[in-house]
Amino acid sequence: MASRATAWIGANDSVALMAVDWLKARDIEVPGAVSVTGFDDTSAALRADLTSYRFDSASMARTMLLQILSSRSWAALSHHGGMMVPRGSSAPPPP
């Protein structure tokens, strides 16, 4: 692989799944040569065994509701956690 990249991160799970298909069509092993990770942890990621990032949706929903129901101006950014959900599309980088 010309770029020598060992990991690709999709903008979301759909993009990551398209990347997996594109890589495999070129006989590039996923996760052997390249690990691929999505972003959303959708049911499609689960079905495809795609590693993905899962947002803390409950925390995000609480913040959105507080912003909607508050008369206060919300100029500051809010921060929400999440976690990686490792599945079959990622592995340690090759030696």
N, CA, C and O atoms as a CHARMM CRD file, in Angstrom:
* protein
*
  380
    1    1 MET  N      0.85700  -1.16700   0.00000 PROA 1      0.00000
    2    1 MET  CA     0.00000   0.00000   0.00000 PROA 1      0.00000
    3    1 MET  C      0.90600   1.23500   0.00000 PROA 1      0.00000
    4    1 MET  O      1.75200   1.38100   0.88200 PROA 1      0.00000
    5    2 ALA  N      0.74100   2.08700  -0.94400 PROA 2      0.00000
    6    2 ALA  CA     1.64100   3.21500  -1.15600 PROA 2      0.00000
    7    2 ALA  C      1.69100   4.18300   0.02400 PROA 2      0.00000
    8    2 ALA  O      2.76100   4.71100   0.32800 PROA 2      0.00000
    9    3 SER  N      0.58000   4.42900   0.69100 PROA 3      0.00000
   10    3 SER  CA     0.55900   5.42500   1.76500 PROA 3      0.00000
   11    3 SER  C      1.16000   4.90900   3.06600 PROA 3      0.00000
   12    3 SER  O      1.53400   5.71000   3.92300 PROA 3      0.00000
   13    4 ARG  N      1.25800   3.62700   3.23200 PROA 4      0.00000
   14    4 ARG  CA     1.74200   2.97800   4.45200 PROA 4      0.00000
   15    4 ARG  C      0.84800   3.26000   5.65700 PROA 4      0.00000
   16    4 ARG  O      1.26800   3.05400   6.79600 PROA 4      0.00000
   17    5 ALA  N     -0.37700   3.72600   5.42400 PROA 5      0.00000
   18    5 ALA  CA    -1.33400   3.94700   6.51100 PROA 5      0.00000
   19    5 ALA  C     -1.69200   2.60300   7.13200 PROA 5      0.00000
   20    5 ALA  O     -1.84600   1.61100   6.41900 PROA 5      0.00000
   21    6 THR  N     -1.82500   2.56300   8.44000 PROA 6      0.00000
   22    6 THR  CA    -2.22200   1.33600   9.12000 PROA 6      0.00000
   23    6 THR  C     -3.63800   1.41400   9.67000 PROA 6      0.00000
   24    6 THR  O     -4.16800   0.41700  10.16100 PROA 6      0.00000
   25    7 ALA  N     -4.26000   2.59900   9.59400 PROA 7      0.00000
   26    7 ALA  CA    -5.62200   2.74900  10.09500 PROA 7      0.00000
   27    7 ALA  C     -6.35900   3.82500   9.31200 PROA 7      0.00000
   28    7 ALA  O     -5.79600   4.86100   8.95900 PROA 7      0.00000
   29    8 TRP  N     -7.62500   3.55300   9.05100 PROA 8      0.00000
   30    8 TRP  CA    -8.51600   4.53500   8.42800 PROA 8      0.00000
   31    8 TRP  C     -9.68400   4.75000   9.36900 PROA 8      0.00000
   32    8 TRP  O    -10.20000   3.79600   9.95100 PROA 8      0.00000
   33    9 ILE  N    -10.10700   6.00900   9.52300 PROA 9      0.00000
   34    9 ILE  CA   -11.26100   6.34000  10.35800 PROA 9      0.00000
   35    9 ILE  C    -12.29600   7.00400   9.46900 PROA 9      0.00000
   36    9 ILE  O    -12.03700   8.04800   8.87100 PROA 9      0.00000
   37   10 GLY  N    -13.46900   6.39200   9.38500 PROA 10     0.00000
   38   10 GLY  CA   -14.54100   6.95100   8.57000 PROA 10     0.00000
   39   10 GLY  C    -15.25600   8.07300   9.29200 PROA 10     0.00000
   40   10 GLY  O    -15.29500   8.10000  10.52200 PROA 10     0.00000
   41   11 ALA  N    -15.81800   8.99300   8.53800 PROA 11     0.00000
   42   11 ALA  CA   -16.58700  10.09700   9.11400 PROA 11     0.00000
   43   11 ALA  C    -17.81800   9.58300   9.85800 PROA 11     0.00000
   44   11 ALA  O    -18.33600  10.24900  10.75400 PROA 11     0.00000
   45   12 ASN  N    -18.27200   8.41000   9.48300 PROA 12     0.00000
   46   12 ASN  CA   -19.35000   7.71200  10.17500 PROA 12     0.00000
   47   12 ASN  C    -19.24900   6.23500   9.79400 PROA 12     0.00000
   48   12 ASN  O    -18.36300   5.85600   9.02800 PROA 12     0.00000
   49   13 ASP  N    -20.13500   5.40900  10.31500 PROA 13     0.00000
   50   13 ASP  CA   -20.05900   3.98300  10.02400 PROA 13     0.00000
   51   13 ASP  C    -20.28700   3.67600   8.55800 PROA 13     0.00000
   52   13 ASP  O    -19.64100   2.78100   8.01300 PROA 13     0.00000
   53   14 SER  N    -21.18800   4.39200   7.90500 PROA 14     0.00000
   54   14 SER  CA   -21.45300   4.13800   6.48800 PROA 14     0.00000
   55   14 SER  C    -20.20800   4.36600   5.63900 PROA 14     0.00000
   56   14 SER  O    -19.89500   3.56100   4.76300 PROA 14     0.00000
   57   15 VAL  N    -19.50500   5.45000   5.89500 PROA 15     0.00000
   58   15 VAL  CA   -18.27800   5.75200   5.15400 PROA 15     0.00000
   59   15 VAL  C    -17.21700   4.68800   5.44100 PROA 15     0.00000
   60   15 VAL  O    -16.51900   4.23800   4.53300 PROA 15     0.00000
   61   16 ALA  N    -17.10300   4.29200   6.70500 PROA 16     0.00000
   62   16 ALA  CA   -16.12200   3.26000   7.05900 PROA 16     0.00000
   63   16 ALA  C    -16.43400   1.94100   6.36400 PROA 16     0.00000
   64   16 ALA  O    -15.52200   1.25700   5.90100 PROA 16     0.00000
   65   17 LEU  N    -17.70100   1.58100   6.28500 PROA 17     0.00000
   66   17 LEU  CA   -18.07800   0.34400   5.59700 PROA 17     0.00000
   67   17 LEU  C    -17.77300   0.42100   4.10800 PROA 17     0.00000
   68   17 LEU  O    -17.36000  -0.57300   3.51100 PROA 17     0.00000
   69   18 MET  N    -17.97100   1.59000   3.49900 PROA 18     0.00000
   70   18 MET  CA   -17.59200   1.75900   2.09100 PROA 18     0.00000
   71   18 MET  C    -16.08700   1.62200   1.92900 PROA 18     0.00000
   72   18 MET  O    -15.61900   1.05300   0.94400 PROA 18     0.00000
   73   19 ALA  N    -15.32100   2.14300   2.89300 PROA 19     0.00000
   74   19 ALA  CA   -13.86200   2.02700   2.84600 PROA 19     0.00000
   75   19 ALA  C    -13.43300   0.56700   2.94400 PROA 19     0.00000
   76   19 ALA  O    -12.51800   0.14300   2.23800 PROA 19     0.00000
   77   20 VAL  N    -14.08100  -0.20200   3.80700 PROA 20     0.00000
   78   20 VAL  CA   -13.76700  -1.62300   3.93300 PROA 20     0.00000
   79   20 VAL  C    -13.99800  -2.31700   2.59400 PROA 20     0.00000
   80   20 VAL  O    -13.14700  -3.07600   2.12900 PROA 20     0.00000
   81   21 ASP  N    -15.14700  -2.05800   1.97600 PROA 21     0.00000
   82   21 ASP  CA   -15.44500  -2.65500   0.66300 PROA 21     0.00000
   83   21 ASP  C    -14.40700  -2.25400  -0.37600 PROA 21     0.00000
   84   21 ASP  O    -13.95800  -3.09100  -1.15900 PROA 21     0.00000
   85   22 TRP  N    -14.02300  -0.98000  -0.39100 PROA 22     0.00000
   86   22 TRP  CA   -13.05100  -0.47000  -1.36100 PROA 22     0.00000
   87   22 TRP  C    -11.70100  -1.14700  -1.16600 PROA 22     0.00000
   88   22 TRP  O    -11.06400  -1.56100  -2.13400 PROA 22     0.00000
   89   23 LEU  N    -11.26400  -1.25900   0.09000 PROA 23     0.00000
   90   23 LEU  CA    -9.98300  -1.89700   0.38900 PROA 23     0.00000
   91   23 LEU  C     -9.99600  -3.37500  -0.00200 PROA 23     0.00000
   92   23 LEU  O     -9.06100  -3.86300  -0.63600 PROA 23     0.00000
   93   24 LYS  N    -11.04800  -4.07300   0.37600 PROA 24     0.00000
   94   24 LYS  CA   -11.13700  -5.49900   0.07000 PROA 24     0.00000
   95   24 LYS  C    -11.19900  -5.75400  -1.43600 PROA 24     0.00000
   96   24 LYS  O    -10.67000  -6.75800  -1.91300 PROA 24     0.00000
   97   25 ALA  N    -11.83800  -4.85600  -2.18800 PROA 25     0.00000
   98   25 ALA  CA   -11.89700  -4.99400  -3.64500 PROA 25     0.00000
   99   25 ALA  C    -10.50400  -4.87700  -4.26800 PROA 25     0.00000
  100   25 ALA  O    -10.27900  -5.32300  -5.39300 PROA 25     0.00000
  101   26 ARG  N     -9.59300  -4.28500  -3.53900 PROA 26     0.00000
  102   26 ARG  CA    -8.20900  -4.12800  -4.00200 PROA 26     0.00000
  103   26 ARG  C     -7.27800  -5.12200  -3.31400 PROA 26     0.00000
  104   26 ARG  O     -6.06000  -4.94100  -3.29300 PROA 26     0.00000
  105   27 ASP  N     -7.87000  -6.17400  -2.75100 PROA 27     0.00000
  106   27 ASP  CA    -7.12500  -7.23400  -2.05700 PROA 27     0.00000
  107   27 ASP  C     -6.24900  -6.71400  -0.92200 PROA 27     0.00000
  108   27 ASP  O     -5.16400  -7.24200  -0.67700 PROA 27     0.00000
  109   28 ILE  N     -6.72200  -5.67800  -0.23300 PROA 28     0.00000
  110   28 ILE  CA    -6.02400  -5.15100   0.94500 PROA 28     0.00000
  111   28 ILE  C     -6.75200  -5.70500   2.16700 PROA 28     0.00000
  112   28 ILE  O     -7.94700  -5.47100   2.34600 PROA 28     0.00000
  113   29 GLU  N     -6.02900  -6.43400   2.99700 PROA 29     0.00000
  114   29 GLU  CA    -6.63300  -7.09000   4.14600 PROA 29     0.00000
  115   29 GLU  C     -7.08200  -6.10500   5.21800 PROA 29     0.00000
  116   29 GLU  O     -6.33300  -5.22400   5.63900 PROA 29     0.00000
  117   30 VAL  N     -8.32900  -6.28500   5.64600 PROA 30     0.00000
  118   30 VAL  CA    -8.87800  -5.53500   6.77100 PROA 30     0.00000
  119   30 VAL  C     -9.25800  -6.57000   7.82000 PROA 30     0.00000
  120   30 VAL  O    -10.16200  -7.36800   7.57400 PROA 30     0.00000
  121   31 PRO  N     -8.61600  -6.59000   8.95800 PROA 31     0.00000
  122   31 PRO  CA    -7.69100  -5.64500   9.54100 PROA 31     0.00000
  123   31 PRO  C     -6.21800  -5.99100   9.34600 PROA 31     0.00000
  124   31 PRO  O     -5.38100  -5.34700   9.97900 PROA 31     0.00000
  125   32 GLY  N     -5.85600  -6.92800   8.54300 PROA 32     0.00000
  126   32 GLY  CA    -4.45500  -7.32800   8.40700 PROA 32     0.00000
  127   32 GLY  C     -3.51700  -6.20000   8.03400 PROA 32     0.00000
  128   32 GLY  O     -2.57100  -5.91600   8.76900 PROA 32     0.00000
  129   33 ALA  N     -3.75800  -5.54700   6.90100 PROA 33     0.00000
  130   33 ALA  CA    -2.90000  -4.45300   6.44000 PROA 33     0.00000
  131   33 ALA  C     -3.37300  -3.10200   6.96800 PROA 33     0.00000
  132   33 ALA  O     -2.56200  -2.22300   7.25900 PROA 33     0.00000
  133   34 VAL  N     -4.67300  -2.94500   7.08800 PROA 34     0.00000
  134   34 VAL  CA    -5.25900  -1.67300   7.52000 PROA 34     0.00000
  135   34 VAL  C     -6.42200  -1.95600   8.46900 PROA 34     0.00000
  136   34 VAL  O     -7.25800  -2.81700   8.19700 PROA 34     0.00000
  137   35 SER  N     -6.46700  -1.23100   9.57500 PROA 35     0.00000
  138   35 SER  CA    -7.63000  -1.26500  10.46200 PROA 35     0.00000
  139   35 SER  C     -8.58100  -0.16100  10.02300 PROA 35     0.00000
  140   35 SER  O     -8.14900   0.91500   9.60800 PROA 35     0.00000
  141   36 VAL  N     -9.87500  -0.43200  10.11800 PROA 36     0.00000
  142   36 VAL  CA   -10.87800   0.56900   9.74900 PROA 36     0.00000
  143   36 VAL  C    -11.83500   0.73700  10.92400 PROA 36     0.00000
  144   36 VAL  O    -12.31400  -0.23900  11.50100 PROA 36     0.00000
  145   37 THR  N    -12.10000   1.98800  11.26300 PROA 37     0.00000
  146   37 THR  CA   -12.98000   2.32200  12.37800 PROA 37     0.00000
  147   37 THR  C    -14.04500   3.29500  11.91400 PROA 37     0.00000
  148   37 THR  O    -13.76500   4.23100  11.16500 PROA 37     0.00000
  149   38 GLY  N    -15.26800   3.06600  12.36500 PROA 38     0.00000
  150   38 GLY  CA   -16.36300   3.97700  12.06400 PROA 38     0.00000
  151   38 GLY  C    -16.63000   4.91100  13.23000 PROA 38     0.00000
  152   38 GLY  O    -15.86800   4.97500  14.19500 PROA 38     0.00000
  153   39 PHE  N    -17.72400   5.62600  13.11200 PROA 39     0.00000
  154   39 PHE  CA   -18.05600   6.66000  14.07600 PROA 39     0.00000
  155   39 PHE  C    -19.56600   6.74000  14.14700 PROA 39     0.00000
  156   39 PHE  O    -20.17400   7.32600  13.25100 PROA 39     0.00000
  157   40 ASP  N    -20.18800   6.19500  15.13800 PROA 40     0.00000
  158   40 ASP  CA   -21.63600   6.22000  15.37400 PROA 40     0.00000
  159   40 ASP  C    -22.08600   4.96300  16.10000 PROA 40     0.00000
  160   40 ASP  O    -23.04900   5.00600  16.86700 PROA 40     0.00000
  161   41 ASP  N    -21.40500   3.83900  15.87300 PROA 41     0.00000
  162   41 ASP  CA   -21.76800   2.52400  16.38300 PROA 41     0.00000
  163   41 ASP  C    -23.21600   2.17200  16.04900 PROA 41     0.00000
  164   41 ASP  O    -24.03600   1.92900  16.93500 PROA 41     0.00000
  165   42 THR  N    -23.50200   2.15100  14.77100 PROA 42     0.00000
  166   42 THR  CA   -24.83600   1.81100  14.28600 PROA 42     0.00000
  167   42 THR  C    -25.03100   0.30100  14.26000 PROA 42     0.00000
  168   42 THR  O    -24.08000  -0.46000  14.44000 PROA 42     0.00000
  169   43 SER  N    -26.26100  -0.12200  14.03700 PROA 43     0.00000
  170   43 SER  CA   -26.53600  -1.55300  13.90800 PROA 43     0.00000
  171   43 SER  C    -25.81400  -2.13800  12.69200 PROA 43     0.00000
  172   43 SER  O    -25.46200  -3.31800  12.69000 PROA 43     0.00000
  173   44 ALA  N    -25.59300  -1.32300  11.66300 PROA 44     0.00000
  174   44 ALA  CA   -24.83600  -1.80100  10.49600 PROA 44     0.00000
  175   44 ALA  C    -23.39900  -2.12400  10.88700 PROA 44     0.00000
  176   44 ALA  O    -22.81900  -3.08000  10.37300 PROA 44     0.00000
  177   45 ALA  N    -22.82200  -1.34400  11.78400 PROA 45     0.00000
  178   45 ALA  CA   -21.46400  -1.62000  12.26900 PROA 45     0.00000
  179   45 ALA  C    -21.42900  -2.94400  13.02000 PROA 45     0.00000
  180   45 ALA  O    -20.50600  -3.74000  12.84900 PROA 45     0.00000
  181   46 LEU  N    -22.42700  -3.17200  13.83900 PROA 46     0.00000
  182   46 LEU  CA   -22.51200  -4.42500  14.57500 PROA 46     0.00000
  183   46 LEU  C    -22.61700  -5.60900  13.61700 PROA 46     0.00000
  184   46 LEU  O    -21.89200  -6.59400  13.75800 PROA 46     0.00000
  185   47 ARG  N    -23.52100  -5.50900  12.64400 PROA 47     0.00000
  186   47 ARG  CA   -23.70400  -6.60300  11.67900 PROA 47     0.00000
  187   47 ARG  C    -22.44600  -6.86900  10.86500 PROA 47     0.00000
  188   47 ARG  O    -22.14900  -8.01800  10.53900 PROA 47     0.00000
  189   48 ALA  N    -21.70400  -5.81300  10.53300 PROA 48     0.00000
  190   48 ALA  CA   -20.51600  -5.95000   9.68700 PROA 48     0.00000
  191   48 ALA  C    -19.24100  -6.19800  10.49800 PROA 48     0.00000
  192   48 ALA  O    -18.16100  -6.31400   9.91900 PROA 48     0.00000
  193   49 ASP  N    -19.34900  -6.27900  11.81800 PROA 49     0.00000
  194   49 ASP  CA   -18.19300  -6.49300  12.69200 PROA 49     0.00000
  195   49 ASP  C    -17.18900  -5.34900  12.56200 PROA 49     0.00000
  196   49 ASP  O    -15.97800  -5.57000  12.57300 PROA 49     0.00000
  197   50 LEU  N    -17.70600  -4.12600  12.43800 PROA 50     0.00000
  198   50 LEU  CA   -16.89800  -2.91900  12.27000 PROA 50     0.00000
  199   50 LEU  C    -16.61100  -2.27800  13.61900 PROA 50     0.00000
  200   50 LEU  O    -17.53400  -2.02300  14.39300 PROA 50     0.00000
  201   51 THR  N    -15.35000  -2.01600  13.90600 PROA 51     0.00000
  202   51 THR  CA   -14.98800  -1.24800  15.09100 PROA 51     0.00000
  203   51 THR  C    -15.56500   0.15300  14.92800 PROA 51     0.00000
  204   51 THR  O    -15.49100   0.73800  13.84800 PROA 51     0.00000
  205   52 SER  N    -16.14000   0.69100  16.00300 PROA 52     0.00000
  206   52 SER  CA   -16.78800   1.99400  15.89600 PROA 52     0.00000
  207   52 SER  C    -16.71500   2.74000  17.21900 PROA 52     0.00000
  208   52 SER  O    -16.46600   2.14700  18.26900 PROA 52     0.00000
  209   53 TYR  N    -16.93500   4.04400  17.15400 PROA 53     0.00000
  210   53 TYR  CA   -16.97600   4.88900  18.34400 PROA 53     0.00000
  211   53 TYR  C    -18.43200   5.10700  18.72200 PROA 53     0.00000
  212   53 TYR  O    -19.23700   5.52300  17.88800 PROA 53     0.00000
  213   54 ARG  N    -18.77600   4.82700  19.98100 PROA 54     0.00000
  214   54 ARG  CA   -20.14300   4.99400  20.47300 PROA 54     0.00000
  215   54 ARG  C    -20.20700   6.24500  21.34100 PROA 54     0.00000
  216   54 ARG  O    -19.51000   6.35000  22.35000 PROA 54     0.00000
  217   55 PHE  N    -21.04800   7.18600  20.93900 PROA 55     0.00000
  218   55 PHE  CA   -21.25900   8.40200  21.71700 PROA 55     0.00000
  219   55 PHE  C    -22.02300   8.09800  22.99600 PROA 55     0.00000
  220   55 PHE  O    -22.73800   7.09800  23.07400 PROA 55     0.00000
  221   56 ASP  N    -21.87300   8.95400  23.99500 PROA 56     0.00000
  222   56 ASP  CA   -22.68600   8.88600  25.20600 PROA 56     0.00000
  223   56 ASP  C    -23.99900   9.61100  24.88200 PROA 56     0.00000
  224   56 ASP  O    -24.17000  10.78800  25.20200 PROA 56     0.00000
  225   57 SER  N    -24.90400   8.89400  24.25200 PROA 57     0.00000
  226   57 SER  CA   -26.15600   9.49200  23.76500 PROA 57     0.00000
  227   57 SER  C    -27.02300  10.05100  24.88200 PROA 57     0.00000
  228   57 SER  O    -27.66700  11.08400  24.70500 PROA 57     0.00000
  229   58 ALA  N    -27.04700   9.38000  26.03300 PROA 58     0.00000
  230   58 ALA  CA   -27.88100   9.86300  27.14200 PROA 58     0.00000
  231   58 ALA  C    -27.40200  11.23400  27.61700 PROA 58     0.00000
  232   58 ALA  O    -28.21300  12.12400  27.87200 PROA 58     0.00000
  233   59 SER  N    -26.10000  11.40000  27.73500 PROA 59     0.00000
  234   59 SER  CA   -25.54100  12.68900  28.14900 PROA 59     0.00000
  235   59 SER  C    -25.84300  13.77300  27.10800 PROA 59     0.00000
  236   59 SER  O    -26.18900  14.90200  27.45700 PROA 59     0.00000
  237   60 MET  N    -25.70800  13.41900  25.83900 PROA 60     0.00000
  238   60 MET  CA   -25.99200  14.38200  24.77200 PROA 60     0.00000
  239   60 MET  C    -27.46200  14.79100  24.78400 PROA 60     0.00000
  240   60 MET  O    -27.78000  15.96800  24.61600 PROA 60     0.00000
  241   61 ALA  N    -28.34900  13.83500  24.97800 PROA 61     0.00000
  242   61 ALA  CA   -29.78600  14.12400  25.00300 PROA 61     0.00000
  243   61 ALA  C    -30.15000  15.03700  26.17700 PROA 61     0.00000
  244   61 ALA  O    -30.93600  15.97200  26.02300 PROA 61     0.00000
  245   62 ARG  N    -29.56600  14.75700  27.36400 PROA 62     0.00000
  246   62 ARG  CA   -29.82200  15.62000  28.52700 PROA 62     0.00000
  247   62 ARG  C    -29.39100  17.05800  28.24500 PROA 62     0.00000
  248   62 ARG  O    -30.12700  17.99900  28.54200 PROA 62     0.00000
  249   63 THR  N    -28.20600  17.22500  27.67300 PROA 63     0.00000
  250   63 THR  CA   -27.70500  18.56800  27.37900 PROA 63     0.00000
  251   63 THR  C    -28.60300  19.27200  26.36800 PROA 63     0.00000
  252   63 THR  O    -28.90500  20.45400  26.52700 PROA 63     0.00000
  253   64 MET  N    -29.02700  18.56400  25.34200 PROA 64     0.00000
  254   64 MET  CA   -29.91600  19.17300  24.33900 PROA 64     0.00000
  255   64 MET  C    -31.22800  19.62100  24.97300 PROA 64     0.00000
  256   64 MET  O    -31.70900  20.72100  24.70100 PROA 64     0.00000
  257   65 LEU  N    -31.80500  18.77200  25.81700 PROA 65     0.00000
  258   65 LEU  CA   -33.05800  19.13900  26.48000 PROA 65     0.00000
  259   65 LEU  C    -32.87600  20.34100  27.40400 PROA 65     0.00000
  260   65 LEU  O    -33.71400  21.24300  27.43200 PROA 65     0.00000
  261   66 LEU  N    -31.78600  20.35000  28.15100 PROA 66     0.00000
  262   66 LEU  CA   -31.52000  21.49100  29.02900 PROA 66     0.00000
  263   66 LEU  C    -31.36900  22.78000  28.21300 PROA 66     0.00000
  264   66 LEU  O    -31.84700  23.83500  28.63000 PROA 66     0.00000
  265   67 GLN  N    -30.72100  22.70100  27.07500 PROA 67     0.00000
  266   67 GLN  CA   -30.56100  23.88500  26.22900 PROA 67     0.00000
  267   67 GLN  C    -31.89900  24.34100  25.66800 PROA 67     0.00000
  268   67 GLN  O    -32.17000  25.54000  25.60300 PROA 67     0.00000
  269   68 ILE  N    -32.72100  23.40900  25.27000 PROA 68     0.00000
  270   68 ILE  CA   -34.03700  23.75200  24.71100 PROA 68     0.00000
  271   68 ILE  C    -34.93100  24.37700  25.78500 PROA 68     0.00000
  272   68 ILE  O    -35.62600  25.36000  25.52500 PROA 68     0.00000
  273   69 LEU  N    -34.91100  23.80600  26.98300 PROA 69     0.00000
  274   69 LEU  CA   -35.81000  24.25200  28.04500 PROA 69     0.00000
  275   69 LEU  C    -35.29200  25.44400  28.84000 PROA 69     0.00000
  276   69 LEU  O    -36.04300  26.03900  29.61200 PROA 69     0.00000
  277   70 SER  N    -34.05400  25.79400  28.66900 PROA 70     0.00000
  278   70 SER  CA   -33.45100  26.87400  29.44400 PROA 70     0.00000
  279   70 SER  C    -33.66200  28.22100  28.75600 PROA 70     0.00000
  280   70 SER  O    -33.67300  28.32300  27.53000 PROA 70     0.00000
  281   71 SER  N    -33.82800  29.24100  29.58100 PROA 71     0.00000
  282   71 SER  CA   -33.90600  30.59400  29.03100 PROA 71     0.00000
  283   71 SER  C    -32.50600  31.19500  28.92400 PROA 71     0.00000
  284   71 SER  O    -32.32400  32.27300  28.35900 PROA 71     0.00000
  285   72 ARG  N    -31.54000  30.49800  29.46200 PROA 72     0.00000
  286   72 ARG  CA   -30.15500  30.95100  29.46200 PROA 72     0.00000
  287   72 ARG  C    -29.53100  30.77100  28.06800 PROA 72     0.00000
  288   72 ARG  O    -29.85600  29.82800  27.34600 PROA 72     0.00000
  289   73 SER  N    -28.65400  31.67000  27.71600 PROA 73     0.00000
  290   73 SER  CA   -27.93500  31.55300  26.45400 PROA 73     0.00000
  291   73 SER  C    -26.82800  30.52100  26.61200 PROA 73     0.00000
  292   73 SER  O    -26.10800  30.53900  27.61000 PROA 73     0.00000
  293   74 TRP  N    -26.68200  29.62700  25.64700 PROA 74     0.00000
  294   74 TRP  CA   -25.67300  28.57000  25.68800 PROA 74     0.00000
  295   74 TRP  C    -24.58800  28.86700  24.66900 PROA 74     0.00000
  296   74 TRP  O    -24.63100  28.36100  23.54700 PROA 74     0.00000
  297   75 ALA  N    -23.63400  29.67000  25.04300 PROA 75     0.00000
  298   75 ALA  CA   -22.53700  30.00800  24.13700 PROA 75     0.00000
  299   75 ALA  C    -21.40800  28.99200  24.21300 PROA 75     0.00000
  300   75 ALA  O    -20.66300  28.81700  23.24900 PROA 75     0.00000
  301   76 ALA  N    -21.27800  28.32300  25.35000 PROA 76     0.00000
  302   76 ALA  CA   -20.16600  27.39300  25.54300 PROA 76     0.00000
  303   76 ALA  C    -20.44900  26.05500  24.86300 PROA 76     0.00000
  304   76 ALA  O    -21.59800  25.63600  24.71900 PROA 76     0.00000
  305   77 LEU  N    -19.39000  25.41700  24.46100 PROA 77     0.00000
  306   77 LEU  CA   -19.50700  24.07300  23.90600 PROA 77     0.00000
  307   77 LEU  C    -19.70600  23.08300  25.03800 PROA 77     0.00000
  308   77 LEU  O    -19.20500  23.28400  26.14400 PROA 77     0.00000
  309   78 SER  N    -20.42700  22.03000  24.76400 PROA 78     0.00000
  310   78 SER  CA   -20.55200  20.97100  25.75900 PROA 78     0.00000
  311   78 SER  C    -19.69700  19.78800  25.30800 PROA 78     0.00000
  312   78 SER  O    -19.49300  19.57300  24.11400 PROA 78     0.00000
  313   79 HSD  N    -19.21400  19.04300  26.26300 PROA 79     0.00000
  314   79 HSD  CA   -18.35100  17.90100  25.97200 PROA 79     0.00000
  315   79 HSD  C    -19.03500  16.62900  26.44300 PROA 79     0.00000
  316   79 HSD  O    -19.60000  16.58000  27.53500 PROA 79     0.00000
  317   80 HSD  N    -18.97500  15.60600  25.60700 PROA 80     0.00000
  318   80 HSD  CA   -19.61600  14.33800  25.93000 PROA 80     0.00000
  319   80 HSD  C    -18.64400  13.20800  25.63800 PROA 80     0.00000
  320   80 HSD  O    -17.91100  13.22500  24.65000 PROA 80     0.00000
  321   81 GLY  N    -18.66400  12.25600  26.50300 PROA 81     0.00000
  322   81 GLY  CA   -17.78500  11.11600  26.34400 PROA 81     0.00000
  323   81 GLY  C    -18.34100  10.08400  25.38200 PROA 81     0.00000
  324   81 GLY  O    -19.34200  10.29700  24.69700 PROA 81     0.00000
  325   82 GLY  N    -17.68000   9.01400  25.36200 PROA 82     0.00000
  326   82 GLY  CA   -18.05400   7.89100  24.53200 PROA 82     0.00000
  327   82 GLY  C    -17.01900   6.80100  24.70700 PROA 82     0.00000
  328   82 GLY  O    -16.16900   6.87200  25.59400 PROA 82     0.00000
  329   83 MET  N    -17.09500   5.80000  23.86300 PROA 83     0.00000
  330   83 MET  CA   -16.13900   4.71100  23.97300 PROA 83     0.00000
  331   83 MET  C    -15.95200   4.01200  22.63700 PROA 83     0.00000
  332   83 MET  O    -16.85500   3.97300  21.80100 PROA 83     0.00000
  333   84 MET  N    -14.77700   3.47200  22.45900 PROA 84     0.00000
  334   84 MET  CA   -14.51200   2.65000  21.29200 PROA 84     0.00000
  335   84 MET  C    -15.14500   1.29200  21.52600 PROA 84     0.00000
  336   84 MET  O    -15.09100   0.75000  22.63000 PROA 84     0.00000
  337   85 VAL  N    -15.74600   0.74700  20.47800 PROA 85     0.00000
  338   85 VAL  CA   -16.30600  -0.59900  20.53700 PROA 85     0.00000
  339   85 VAL  C    -15.48500  -1.44000  19.56500 PROA 85     0.00000
  340   85 VAL  O    -15.76600  -1.46300  18.36700 PROA 85     0.00000
  341   86 PRO  N    -14.46100  -2.13700  20.08800 PROA 86     0.00000
  342   86 PRO  CA   -13.59200  -2.90500  19.19900 PROA 86     0.00000
  343   86 PRO  C    -14.30300  -4.12200  18.61500 PROA 86     0.00000
  344   86 PRO  O    -14.97000  -4.87400  19.32500 PROA 86     0.00000
  345   87 ARG  N    -14.14700  -4.29100  17.32900 PROA 87     0.00000
  346   87 ARG  CA   -14.71400  -5.45000  16.64300 PROA 87     0.00000
  347   87 ARG  C    -13.67000  -5.96400  15.64200 PROA 87     0.00000
  348   87 ARG  O    -12.48000  -5.67800  15.77600 PROA 87     0.00000
  349   88 GLY  N    -14.11600  -6.70300  14.66700 PROA 88     0.00000
  350   88 GLY  CA   -13.21700  -7.40800  13.77100 PROA 88     0.00000
  351   88 GLY  C    -12.51500  -6.59800  12.69900 PROA 88     0.00000
  352   88 GLY  O    -11.72400  -7.16100  11.94300 PROA 88     0.00000
  353   89 SER  N    -12.77100  -5.29600  12.60000 PROA 89     0.00000
  354   89 SER  CA   -12.14500  -4.50700  11.53500 PROA 89     0.00000
  355   89 SER  C    -10.88200  -3.79100  11.99700 PROA 89     0.00000
  356   89 SER  O    -10.29500  -3.01200  11.24600 PROA 89     0.00000
  357   90 SER  N    -10.46400  -4.05500  13.23400 PROA 90     0.00000
  358   90 SER  CA    -9.25700  -3.38400  13.72500 PROA 90     0.00000
  359   90 SER  C     -8.35200  -4.39100  14.42100 PROA 90     0.00000
  360   90 SER  O     -8.80300  -5.39000  14.98100 PROA 90     0.00000
  361   91 ALA  N     -7.08000  -4.09500  14.36600 PROA 91     0.00000
  362   91 ALA  CA    -6.04800  -4.93000  14.98800 PROA 91     0.00000
  363   91 ALA  C     -4.82500  -4.06200  15.22800 PROA 91     0.00000
  364   91 ALA  O     -4.73000  -2.96300  14.68100 PROA 91     0.00000
  365   92 PRO  N     -3.89100  -4.53800  16.03400 PROA 92     0.00000
  366   92 PRO  CA    -2.64500  -3.76500  16.20000 PROA 92     0.00000
  367   92 PRO  C     -1.95900  -3.58800  14.84900 PROA 92     0.00000
  368   92 PRO  O     -2.12400  -4.42500  13.96200 PROA 92     0.00000
  369   93 PRO  N     -1.19400  -2.51300  14.68100 PROA 93     0.00000
  370   93 PRO  CA    -0.53000  -2.29500  13.40100 PROA 93     0.00000
  371   93 PRO  C      0.44000  -3.43700  13.08500 PROA 93     0.00000
  372   93 PRO  O      1.01900  -4.03900  13.98900 PROA 93     0.00000
  373   94 PRO  N      0.60700  -3.72400  11.80300 PROA 94     0.00000
  374   94 PRO  CA     1.56700  -4.77100  11.43900 PROA 94     0.00000
  375   94 PRO  C      2.98700  -4.35800  11.80800 PROA 94     0.00000
  376   94 PRO  O      3.28700  -3.16800  11.89300 PROA 94     0.00000
  377   95 PRO  N      3.87200  -5.35000  12.03100 PROA 95     0.00000
  378   95 PRO  CA     5.25000  -5.01900  12.41300 PROA 95     0.00000
  379   95 PRO  C      6.00600  -4.27400  11.32300 PROA 95     0.00000
  380   95 PRO  O      7.17400  -3.93200  11.50500 PROA 95     0.00000
